Amino acid sequence: MIRTTTLCLALFSATSALAQDAATPGHGQLVDSAVSTMVEETTGKMLSPEQLTILKSIAHQLAVTTVCPGFAVDEARRSEELMRLAPTGEGKPERTPEESAALQAVAVFAIGAHMGATMAVAINDEAAFCAHAEEERAEPGAHLIYAPKS
């Protein structure tokens, strides 16, 4: 808990300092690294690296839909991506209600942490952030939750 609190304070300090100097090279990477470390340490072994990547991607895209005009969430696609966290069906392990609730709790935490950090970085240069999101939306085969461009 002390380690997590220390990481949160460091993240807050880094984000505050970076907000004052948006031109600092690599500020997005610094924030991303701090949040990723905090999420990994807080969730322990509950999430695999693949699951953490899925949650980080969802969080990034949710931040895009909040910050950038012209982006919205396709609920069916979001559901599909969330199902990748805990596949069910033949040959997949059954989860108890308690295990499912714990997975849901850490998923919400990870998405919230990454989404907040992404929005903190995006606010420094919304135009560049949204331009990058447009490029991302055009990538074929990406696991995107964006609604089709209208």
C-alpha positions, 0 to 999 in steps of 0.5 A, spaced: 500 500 500 505 504 501 508 503 494 502 504 491 501 511 495 508 513 493 507 511 486 500 515 486 504 521 489 509 521 484 505 520 478 501 526 481 507 530 481 510 528 475 503 530 471 502 537 475 509 539 473 508 536 466 502 540 465 506 546 466 511 545 461 507 541 455 513 541 451 517 536 455 520 531 451 517 524 453 512 526 458 507 522 455 511 516 456 513 518 463 506 518 465 504 512 461 510 508 465 508 510 472 501 509 471 502 502 468 507 500 474 502 502 479 496 498 475 501 492 475 503 492 482 496 494 485 493 488 481 498 483 482 498 477 478 490 477 477 491 480 470 496 477 465 500 482 460 495 480 455 489 482 459 493 489 461 494 491 454 487 490 453 485 494 458 490 499 457 487 500 449 480 500 452 482 506 456 486 510 451 480 509 446 475 511 452 479 517 453 479 519 445 472 519 445 471 524 451 477 528 448 476 528 441 470 530 437 467 525 432 469 519 436 464 515 440 464 508 443 461 502 439 458 498 445 458 492 441 465 492 440 467 494 447 463 488 449 467 484 444 474 487 447 471 486 454 470 479 453 477 478 451 479 479 458 475 473 460 473 468 455 468 463 456 465 457 453 468 450 451 475 449 454 475 455 458 476 455 466 469 456 469 469 462 474 466 463 481 462 469 482 467 471 487 472 471 481 468 474 476 467 480 481 474 481 483 476 481 475 471 486 474 473 490 480 481 490 477 478 491 470 474 498 472 480 500 476 485 499 471 481 502 465 480 508 470 487 509 472 489 509 464 484 513 462 485 518 467 492 518 465 491 519 458 486 524 458 492 528 463 497 527 457 492 529 452 490 536 455 497 538 453 496 538 446 489 536 444 490 537 437 496 532 436 492 527 440 486 527 436 490 527 430 493 521 432 487 518 434 484 519 427 491 515 424 489 509 429 482 509 427 484 508 420 489 502 422 486 495 419 485 490 424 486 494 430 482 492 436 478 498 436 471 500 440 470 506 436 463 507 432 464 508 425 466 515 423 459 519 421 
